Structures are given as structure tokens and as C-alpha cells.
Amino acid sequence: MRHSPWSDGDAALESDATERSVLPLRQGRAIGWIAEALEPIGDRLTEAESHRLVLAIRSATGIEALV
């Protein structure tokens, strides 16, 4: 029988599941922080433009940009 490189990791993932369940979930606060930081220029942008800018900044600065 051929050994799967993932078979040992399955048990580790299962044992970590209990530990992960007590960790707080990410709350997605970055978008609010970015929007707040951009408030001084809010009068120069429409609401839609401001929202697009906030999302663009978030997408370029979050962990997603690195993976």
C-alpha cells in the first residue's frame, strides 16, 4: 500500500480543530479603519468612489495580496 503524504497531517488537523474553535474569528475591521482614515478626503469623492478606494487599499494591504 502506498503511503499518502497527507495521511499523517489529517490527525494533526483534527486535533487542532478543538484548539481553533476557541480562537476568535477575524472580525473584518480593516475596511472600517481604512474608511475612517480616508474621512478627511471624503468630500472629494462620491460614496461609490470612496468605497472602491477603501476596497482597493484593503486588497493591496491584506494577507490576500501575499498569497
C-alpha positions in Angstrom: 0.0 0.0 0.0 1.3 3.4 -1.0 1.8 5.9 1.8 0.0 9.2 1.3 1.9 12.3 2.2 -1.3 13.8 3.8 -2.3 10.9 6.0 -0.2 12.0 8.9 -1.4 15.5 8.6 -5.1 14.5 8.9 -4.7 13.5 12.5 -2.9 16.8 13.3 -5.7 18.8 11.6 -8.3 17.0 13.6 -6.5 17.6 16.9 -6.1 21.3 16.1 -9.8 21.7 15.3 -10.7 21.9 19.0 -8.0 24.4 19.7 -9.1 26.5 16.7 -12.7 26.5 17.8 -11.8 28.6 20.9 -9.9 31.2 18.8 -11.8 34.4 17.9 -12.8 34.7 14.3 -11.4 37.6 12.2 -13.8 40.5 12.5 -13.0 42.3 9.2 -12.2 45.6 10.9 -9.7 46.8 8.4 -12.2 48.1 6.0 -13.7 50.3 8.7 -10.3 51.5 9.7 -9.3 52.4 6.2 -12.7 54.2 5.6 -12.1 56.2 8.8 -8.6 57.1 7.7 -9.9 58.4 4.4 -12.6 60.6 6.0 -10.5 63.8 5.6 -10.8 63.5 1.8 -14.3 62.2 1.8 -15.7 65.4 0.4 -13.6 65.0 -2.8 -15.1 61.6 -3.6 -18.5 60.2 -4.2 -19.7 57.5 -1.8 -19.1 54.9 -4.6 -15.6 56.2 -5.3 -14.7 56.2 -1.6 -16.0 52.6 -1.2 -14.0 51.5 -4.3 -10.8 53.2 -2.9 -11.3 51.6 0.5 -11.6 48.1 -1.1 -8.7 48.7 -3.4 -6.5 49.7 -0.4 -7.7 46.7 1.6 -7.0 44.3 -1.3 -3.5 45.6 -1.7 -2.6 45.6 2.0 -4.3 42.4 3.3 -2.9 38.9 3.6 -4.7 38.1 0.4 -2.1 40.2 -1.5 0.6 38.0 -0.3 -0.9 34.6 -1.2 
